Amino acid sequence: MYLDYFPYESLRPHQDRMLDAVYEVVDRGQHEVLMIDAPTGTGKTSCISAALAAAPGKIIVVVRTVSQIDIYIDEINKIWSRTRHKPEIAYMVGKQKLCPIEGEFRDESVYAGCSRLREWTRNFAASRMSRGREAFYDPSGDSIPQEEPGYRTFCPYYLKSRESFDLNGKAHFRRSAQSLDVVESLKKKIVSPSELGKECMGICPYEIMSLYAKSSDIVIMNYSHIFSPDFQDAIFSWLEMEPEKATLIVDEAHNLGDAVRAMSSRVLTIRMIDLAEREVEKFEGTLGQARLDEARSESSWRREGIRTIRTLLPRLRRFLQSRQERMPEGEALLDADLFRSFLYDGIEDIDSSLSYFSDVAVAVAELNLAEGDKENLAGDLQPSLALVLLFLRDSEQAETDPSYQRKVVVSGSGGRKYARLEVNNIDPASVIRRITDSVNATIMLSGTFSPLEAYELYCLGEENRARKLSIPNPFPRENRLLLASERATTQLESREESDNRQEIGGHLESVIECVPGNVAAFFTSYPMMNNYRPLCLASARRVKKRLFTEPRSAEEVPELLEEFFLQGKRGGGVLLGVSGGKLAEGIDYKGQALNAVAVVGLPLAVYDDIQKEINAYYSAKYGKVRGMLIAYTLPAINRGLQAAGRVIRAESERGVLLFCDRRFGSTALGGVNQFLPQWVRDELVVVDAARGRQMIEARLKEWGGSLGAESGGASREKRAERRSRGKRKTEDLKALVKELGLDQRG
C-alpha cells in the first residue's frame, strides 16, 4: 500500500485503485491525463503520495482557493511525520494575502503600490551604494531608517530581499544572502501561508515564497498561475523547470473549465482608458514626440501609433459612457456591428492601425511607463495601454472565431452605475490543452465530476483524451438517506402553482422540523430564497431553531458560519443559501455542523441571449444533445451536487440529502437523473412531500435520533486502531516503490 496512515479500512480498496492509477499515469508520462471522480472523504489529496513516488520532476498542484492549500499541507505533514520522506512544499499566493504593508495603500491597489515602492526601493539601494562609494550594498548590514507607515519612500521588506552591486557604473540586483538563508530554513519545516510572515525575518514574504517555489519538490498555486493565457508561456521559465518533467495535479477540477473561461476574458473599463491615456502622455513627454520631424521615417510608427490611439481611446470612452447612462444593470450581448462602425469610422485598415497601436504599447512597456492595477507573473504592472490593445485584438478575433463572445455589462454600487465591455473565450479546451499536452502527466480530481465523458469534452475538447476513474461512495449506505421530489419543481411554467409551492414547502418543513441539529437549504437564486424565507422561518421557530440567511457580502460569511456552527450545539440552526453561492461550495461542514441539505430546484443559468449563444456554439461543436448538456445542464448539475455534498463528509457521519425538484429523479425530457453519479442514482428514492417526511422520520428512528459518530465502545475501538496505525512507520517512498515491484526506472 502507498499509505499505511490512511484512517479508514473500509476505504482502502478504493484508495488503492486511485493510487495505483495515479502512479501508473505519472510513471508512464507521455502527457497522459487521469480524471478521477471520487466522493468527499475518499482521500483524493493522498494521490500526491503516489505522484511523488513516480514523478520525474516537480509536482504542481493547482487549487481554486487559498484555503485548499492547507489541505495539501496537512497531507505533506503526514508524509513527513509517518515516513522518512521529506518532500519540500512551497506555494504561490496573491500579493494582497502576504504583503505586510497591504493596509497602507489607500487609493491604489496593492499591485500598483508594490510596483511603485519596489522601484523606489531599488533607487534607495543604489543611492546607499553610491553614498558609501562601495561596489556592493548589503541591507542586512545597514542601519535602515524608519518611516511612517503610509508615507514610505521605500519598502523595508523588499529591500532586505535584495543585494545591489555595481557593474560598469550601473546598479544591479540579486537575491540577498539573508533571503537565501530563510529559504534554507523553510526546507526544514512545513509552514502554512498564514504563518509564513513570521518565518521571513522581516523580508518580503512574497519574495521568499517565489524564491522557494523554484527549488521545492511541490509547489501549490492558483489556477490562474498556470492556466491564465497571459501566464502560460512564462510560468515554466519563471519556476526554472522543464514542462516534460512537471506533473500537474488539478484539485476541484470540476471548476477548471469555468475558471479558465473567466481567465480568458478581456475587460475594458473607463478607468483603464484613463490610465492608458496617462501612459501615452508620459510616452510623449519622455521621447519628445511632438517635436520629432514628421518626415523622418524612423518616427512614423510613433506618429501613426499616437494618432490611432488618440482616435480610439476617446471613442471607447464615449461608447462606454453611453451604455453606462442608457443600459439598466445587467449584461447583454454587444452589438458588434454598431460597436465596430462607431470605433473604426474613417479607419480603412484596422489591422495596420492596431499594429501601430501595438508598437506604442510595447514602447510604453519597455520604458516602464505602466499605469494600472494588473500585474504579470513577475509582479510587475502591465501597462493599461497594452490591456486595451489586447481587448481590441480579441474583439477582432471574435469576428471569425465563434468561441469568442462579446458583451456589455452594467453594474451598480453606491447609487452609481459602471459599464464595462468584455470579450470572453467560452471554450476553455484549447487553453487547458496547451498545458496538459506539454507536461509529463495531469491528474484531475473532483468529488462532482459526473458525467466524466461530458467534462472530458468540456475541458479537453476530445473524446478518449483522458483515462477516467469513478470511485463509488465508500461510506456506509445505511448512514445516509437520499430523496428526490416526485412533483415539486422550480421550472418557470410550474413555479408559482399553488400545489407546487405546497410541495416545496412540505419538503422544506420535513427537513427543518424532522432532522435534529443544523440543516441547510440551497435555492436557485436569491429572489427564490427570499420567497421561501418566511416559510422556513416559521418552520424553524416551531422546533426552536435559529434561521441564518446567506449575506450578499463575502466579508460577512466567516462570522455567520461561526454562529451557525455554534448553533449546532444549541438546538440547531437553519441555513438558507444559493446553489453555486458563497455557502454552497468550498465550505467544510464537518461532524455536527450540518445534518441535512435540501437543494431546491435545478440551478440552471438564466436563459438569455448570452446563454443561447453559448448553447449554440457547443451544439454546433458536439451536436445538440451533448452540446446542451455541456453548455447548459452540466453546470447546473454540478452546482446542485456541490450544495448536496456539504453533508456527510466522513465515514461516521449520518445525514439526509433532498433534491427538491422532480428533474433530479427523472430521465424524461428535461430530467437529469442519468447524469448523476451512479451511487446517487442507485440510492435516490423519489417521493412526494408526505412520503418524504415519513421516510425521514423512519430513518431517524433507525438511527436512534442521532446523526453523529458511533457512540461507546465502537468509537473507542476505532480511535485505538487509528492511533496504532498512526504509530507504525513506513519506509520512505522510494523503498516503498521497490517493495511493490514498481522500481523499474531505478
N, C-alpha and C positions, 0 to 999 in steps of 0.2 A: 504494500500500500504506500501511497505517496505521503499521507498524513496520518500518523498514529494519534495525533491530538484532536482529530475531528470528533465532536462530542456525542453524536447520536448514532448508535449502532444500526438502527433501522434505516439510516440514510446511506450507509456505506456502499451498498451495491450501485446506487445511482451516482454517488460521489466518484466511485472508481470509474464508471463509464465516462463521466465528464473528464476526469484527469487523464485517463488513457487517450481519449480523443484529442485533448489539448496537446499532450506530449507528442503524439504521432504527427499532428499537423505542424507543430513548431519544429520538430526534429526534421521533418521532410522538407520544410521550407517551400520553395517554388511558388511563392506568392499565394499560397492557399488561404482560403477563408473558411472559418468554422463558425457557424451560427448556432448558439445554444439557447434554447427556450427552457428555463428551469424556474419553478415557482420560488417564492420567498422562503428562505430557510434551508435551501439545498446546498448552501456553501459555495456559491458561484465565485466569490472572491478568492477562495482557496485554489482556483485554477492557476493563480500566479505561481504557485509552487511547482506545478508541472511545467509551466513555461520556463521558469528559472532553470530547471533541470535540463531542458532541451535547447534553450535559446543560444544562438551563436554570438550574440552581442547584447546590446542594451534592450531593455523592455520598456516600452512607452505605454503607460496606462492613461487613457483619456476619460474624463468624467465630466458630468454636466454642471455640478455644483461643488463648491469648496467643501461642503460638509461631507461629501463622499470620499474625500482624501483620507479622512480619519479611519474609514472602514478598511482601506488598504494598509494604512499604517498599523492598525491592530493586527492584520494578517501577518505582516512582516515581523511584528513583535513576537508573535507565536513562533515563527521560524527561528528568530534569534534566541528565544528562551528555551525552546524544546528541541533544537538541533544544534549542531556545531557550525551550521552555515550562517554567515553574517552578510546577507546582501545589503548593499548601500542604497538608500532610498532618498530621493530628492523630489521636489515638486516646484511647479511654476504657478504662482498665484498673482492675481491682478494687483497692480501697484497700489491702488486705493486700499487694499486689505492689509498691506505691510508697511506703508510709509509712516515713519514715526512722527512726522510733522504734517500729516494729511489735513488735520483740522485747521492749519494756519492759512490755507489757500482760500481766500474769501470769494473773489469774483471770477475765479478761473478754476478749471478742472485740475485735479492732482497731476495729470499728464502735462498740461501746459505749465503749471507751476514748477514741476520737477525739471522739465526741459530748460526752463529759464534759469533755475538755480544751478543745474549741472554746468551750464555754460559759464555762469558767473564763478562757480567753484573752480573750474579749470583756469580761468583768468586769475583768480586769487592765488592758486598754487603756483602759476607761472610768475606772478609778481613776487611771491615769497622767495622763490628760487633766484630771481633776478636781484632782489634786495640783498640777499646773502651772498651774491656773486658766486653761487655754487652751481655745479653741473648736475646736481641731484637734489631732490627735495622729498623727504620722508615726513609726512604729517604726524606720525606717532612720536617723533622726537621734537615736535614744535609745541610751543605754548599757543594754542589756538584761541583767539579772542571769543568771548561770549557775546551773543547778540540777542536782542529782544525778539521773542517769538512773534512771527507775523511780519517782521521788518528785517528779514535776513538779507545779507548780500552774498551769502554762500551757504551751502548745506554741509554742516559738520559731519553728517553721517556718510554722505557721498565722498567728502574729502578724504576720510580715513580709508576708503576703499581703493584709493589710487596713490601711486608714487609718480612723480614727474622727473624727467631728466632732459638735459639739453643735447640736441643733436643738430649740428650745423646751424647753431644760433636760433633754433626753434624748439619750443617746449613740446615734449611727447609724454604720453601717459601709459602706465601699465598697472596691473593689479598690485596692491600693496602686500608686503610680506605679512602684515597683520591679518589681512583678509584671507590669505592662503593658510595661515595658522588656524583661523576659525573654521575653515572648511575641513582641515585635517581633524580638528576636534569633533566635528559633526559626524565624521566617519565612525566614531567610537560609540555613538548613541543614536537613538531614533527620536527625532524632535518633530512635534506637530506644528502646523502653521501658527497656531495661537501661542506657542512657546518660543518660536524662532527668534523674535526680537530680543529676548533675554539672553540668548546664546551668542549674540553677534558682537559683543564688546564695543558697542557704540558705532558699529559700522552698519551701513545701509543694508537691511535685511533682503531687499530686492536684489542687490548686487551679489550678496552672499549666495542667495538662492540660485541665481542664474549661473554663477561660477560652479557651484556644487553639482548642478544638473549635468554639466559636461562630463563629469568623471564618475557619476553614480551608476550602479547596475540597473536601477529602476528610476524612472522619472515620471511623475504624475502631473498631468496638465489638463487644462480645459479643452473641450472640443475645438474651440477657436484657434488654439495654438497650432494645431496640425491640420485642421480641415478648412480653415479660412483660405479662400483663394489668394488673399494678399500675403499669407504667411507660408504657403505650401512650398514655394521654391527656396525659402530661406531657413526653415526650421532645422533641416538636417545639417546644413553648413554651420548654423549657429551653435548646435549641440555637438559639432565635430564628430559626426557618426555617419557610417555608410548605410543607406537605406536597405541594402540587401542583407545586412546583419541585424537590422532592427525588427523586433517583434512587437506588434501592436495589440493591446487589449482594450476593447471599447466597452465601457460599463454603461448600463441602462441604454443599450443600443437601439431600443425602440424609439428613442428620442433623436437618434443621429440624423435621419433624413430631414426632419423638420428643422433641426438646429443648423444643418448645412444650408438649407434654403434661406434661413434668416441671415446667415453669414454671407450669403451670396447676393445680398441686397445692396443696391446703391441708393443712397438717400441724398436729397438736395433740399436744403433749408435756406431761409433768408439769412440766418446767421452765417452759414458757410459762404454765401455770396459776399456778405460784408467783409469777412476775413480774407476772401480771395482778392477783393479789391484793394485791401490794405497791402497784401503781398505784391500786387502789381505796382502800387505806388512806391513801395520800398525798392522794388527791382529797378524802376525808372530812376529813382534817386541814386541808387548805387552805381548804375552804369552811365548816368547822364544821357539817357536815351533821347531825350528831347533835343539835345544839341548835336546828335550824330548827323553826318552828311547823308541826306536821304538818297543820294545817288550811289553811295558805296554798297557794293553787292553783299559784303560781309555783314552789313547791318539790316539787310532786307528781311531776314527771318524774324528779327526783333520787331521791325516796323509792322510787318503783316500779322505777327502774333499779337502784338499790343492792340492793333486795330480790330482784330477778331474778338479779342477778349473784351475790349471797351464797347463792342456792339452787343455781344451775347449776354454779359452779366446784367446790364440794366433790363434787358428784355426778360431774362429769367426772373428777376425780382418783380417786375410788373405782372408777370403771369402768376407767380405765387401769391402776390398781394390780391389779385382779382379773385383767386379761388378762396383765399382766406376771408374775404369780405362777403362773397356770394354763396359759398357752399355751406350747408349745415354740417355739424360734426358727424364724422364717419369717414368711410372710404369709398372710392368709386374708380372704375377704370378710367384711365387717362385717354382723352380724345387725341390720339396720336397725330392725326392729320391736322387738326386745329393747332396743336402744340408746335409741330414742325413748321407749318406755314407761317406762324407768328414769329418763331425763333429765328428761322433762316431766311426771312424775307430779304431779297436783294443779294443773297449769297448764292452764287452759281455752283461752286464746287465745295460741297460740305466737307468731303474727306480732306481736301487740301487745307481748308480753313482750320479744321481740327488738328491737322498735323502741325501748322504754325502755332496753334494754341499749345500743343504738346511741347514744342521747343522751348517756349517761355516757361511752362510749368517745370520742365526739367532744370532749366537755369535757376529758377527760384529755389528748387530743392538743393542744387549744388552750392548755392550761395547761402544756405541756411537761413532763408527768409521766411520760414514756415510760421503760419498763424493758425491756431486751431486747437481741438481737443482730442484728436485721434492720433494714436502713436503706432509706430511699426514694431516689429518683433524686438528690435534692439532698444526700444524705449524712446526713440527719437520721434518728434512730432512729424506727422505727414502734412505737407502743405495743403491748405484748403483748395488752392487753385488746381492742384493735381486731382483732388477728390471730385471737384466739379467736372473736370475733364473726363474722369472715369465714368461718372454718371452719364455724360453726353455720349460717350463711346458705347456704353451698354444700351442706352436708349436707341442708338442707331442699329445695334446688333439685333434688337427686338423687331426691326423691320423685316428681317429674313429668318429669324430663329424663333419658332413658336414656343420654345421653353422659356423665353423671356417675357415677363408680364409687366406692364406699366400701369401705375395707378397714382391717384392723388389722395392724400389723407389729411383730414382736418380734425384737430383735437382741441380741447378747451382746458384752461387752467386759470383759476383766479379771475374769472369773468372775461378772459381774453381768449381769442382763437389763434391757432397756429397751423399753418399749412406746410406740407412737405410733399415732394414728389419722390416716387420710388420706382426702381426697376429691379424686379426680382427674378432670379432664375428658379423656376418652380420645379425643376427636375434635378435632384441632388446627385444622381448616379455618376455623372462624369467627374464631378469634384471628388467624390469618395473614391472612385476607381483610380484616380491619379495617385492616391496614397496606397491603397490595398494592392495595386498592381506593381508597386515598387518595393514594398517591404518584404522581409523574409516570410512572415505569416501574419494573419489577422484573426483574433478571437473576438467575436461579438457576443456579449452576454446580456440577457434580459429575462425578467420574470413575466413579461407580457409580449412575447414575440410570436403571436399566433394570428393568422397562419404564416408559417415561416416562408412559404413559397411567395406570398404577396410581399413580405418585407424584403425578400431577396431581389425581386424585380424593382421595388421602390429604391432600395439602397445601392444595388449593384447593376441594375439595368439589364440583367441577363439570366435566363434560366440555367440552373445547374452550375452556376459560377461558384457556389459555396457548398461545403459539406454541412448538413443540417442535423441537429440532435435535439430531440424533445425529451425532457425528463418529466415523468408524472409527479403529481403531488405526493411526497413521501410521508406526510403526516397522517395519523390515523383518521380514516374516513369518518369514524363514529364521533370525532371531535368537532365536526362542522355540519351545518345544515345549509344547503344551497337551494334557494327558491327563486322562481321566476313567475311574474304575474301572468295570469291567463287572459285577463281582459283589459287591464289598465294600460294606457299609453299616453305619450306626450305628443303624438302626431297631431299636426295642426287641425285636421278636419274633425278630430275627436276630443281635442284637448279640453274644451270648455263644456262638454256634455255633462249633465248632472250625474248620470250613472258612472261615467269615467272618473270624475272628480271624487265621487264617493268611494270608488275602488282604490284610488291612490291614497285617499285619506285613511281608509281602513288598513291598508298595508303599513302606512307610517305609524298609525296608532299601535299596531301589533308590535312593531319593533321597539317603539319608545316605551310602551307600558309592560310588555311581557319579558323583555330581556333586561336583566339587572345590570347596574353599573352604567358605564359610558357607552353611548351609541352615536352613530352619525348618519346623516342623510345628505347625499350629494345630488344636486339638481343640474339641469342642462343650462341654466342661466341664472343671473342674479334676480331678474324680474320673477321668474318662476319660484325661486327660493323665497322671495318676499311674499309671493302669493300664498304659499302654504305655511308661512311662518306663524300666523295666528292659530292654525290648527295644531301645529307642533307645540306651540307654547301651552295651549290648553291641555294637550295630552301630557306634556312634561309636568305640569302642575298637579295633575291627577295622581302622579306617582312620586311627587316631591323631588323632581329632577330640575336642574338648572339649565336654561337654554343659552347656547352660545351661537353667534352668527358670524360667519366669515367677514372680516373687515375688508374694505376696499384698499386700505394702505398696508403694504407688506411690513412696515415698521411696527404695526400693532400685533402681528401674528405671534411673536415669541411670548408676549405677556398673556395673550389669550390662551395659548396652548398650555402654559404653565398652570393657569387657573383651571383649565379643563381637565388636565391630568390629576390635579389635586382633588377635583370633584369626584373622580372615580372612587376615591376612598371615603367620600362623604355622602354616599347615597346615589351618586351618578349624575351625569350630565348628558345633554343632547346637543350635538354639534351640527349646524347647518352650513353647508358649503356648496361649491360648484365643481362639477367634474372638470378636470383639467386646470382647476384653480390652485390657489396657494396652499390649501389644506388637503387636497386630494392626491398629491404626488410628492414624493421626496421626504415625507414626514414618517418617522418610525414610531408607530403606536404599539409599543411592546407591552406584554403582560396585560394588566387590567386597564390599560389606557383606552382600549376600545374593544367592545364585546360584540358589536353588530354594526353592519353597514347596509344602508339602503341606497341603491343607485337609481334615482328617479328619472326615467327617460333615457333614450339613446342619444348621447350628446353630439349630434351632428352639427356641422358648421352651418352658418346662415347660407341659405341657397340663393345667393345674389349673383350679379353678373360676374363678379370676380371668381366665385366658386364655379360657376358654369364654364368659364374659360379654362379653369384648371381641369375640370371634368372632361371637357372636350379634348384637351391635349393628351391626357392619359388614355382616353377611349380610342383616339387615333393611333396611339403608340402600341397598346396592348389588346385592343378590342373592347367592346362596350362593357362586357361583364367584368373582366379583370381590371379594366381601366377605372370603372366606377368604384370597384372595391378599393383600389389603391388610393384614388383621389378623394373619395368622399366617405366611404363606410369604415375603412381601416382606422383612420384617426379617431373616429367616434368609439369604435370597439376598444381601442387602446385606452382612451380616457375613462371608459366605464370599468375596464379591468383594473386600471391603476387605482381608481377610487375603491373598488371592492377589495383590492389587495392590501388595504390598510389594516385589515383584521386577520387574525390567525397567522402570526409571524414567527411562531416557534412550535416545536413538536408537542409541548404540554398544554398549549392554549386551545380554547374552545371558542366557537363563535358562530354567528348567523350572518349569511350573505343573502341579500334580497335584490334581485334585478327587477325593479318595479316598472316594467314595460314588456308588453306581450311579444315584442320583436326579438327579445333575447331567447325566448323559448320556442320560436317558430323558424321553420325553414322555407315558409311560403314567401311570396314576393314581398320584399322589404324586411324579411326576417334575417337574423344574423347568427342563429344558433350554430350553423355549420362552420362558422369561422372562429368559434370559441375554442379554447384549449380542450383536448379530449377529456381530461379529468373533470373539467367543469361540465361538459356535455353529459358525461356518464352519471354525474351526481345531481344534476339540476332537476328539481321537481316543479312542475307547472301547476299553480294553484290560484284560486280566487282569494280575495281578502279574508273571507271567513275561514276557509280551509287552511290558509297560511297561518292564521292565528292559532288554530288548533294544533298544527304541526310544531310551531314554535313552543307552545306550552307543553306538548308531549315530549319534545326533545329536552327541554329544561328539566322536566320531571326525571328523565333518564339520567341527566347529569346531576341530579340531586340539587338543582338550583344553583350550582356553582359553575363558573366559566373559567376558573383559574387553573393552576397547575395541579397535578395529582397531589393528594394530601397524604400525611402519615408516612408509613414505612417505605412505600414505593418511591416517594420523592427522596427520602434519605438514602435509600439504596442507590438510586441513580446518581445522587451527588457524590456518594462514596466511590462509585465506579468511575465517575468522571475525574475525581481527584487522583485516583490510582492511575488512570491513563495519562493524566497530565504530568505525573512524576516520571513516566518512562521516557528515557532519552533515546532519540533515533540517531542513526548515523547521519553525516552530512549528506546533502542531496546527491553529490557525485557517487558516494559509496552506495547510496540507496538505488541509484540507477544501475550500478554494477550488479547489485543483488538481484535486481529484476531482469537481468539479462538484456538491458537496453543500452549498453555502453559500446556499441559497435563503432561509434565515432572516435573513441579513445579519449 
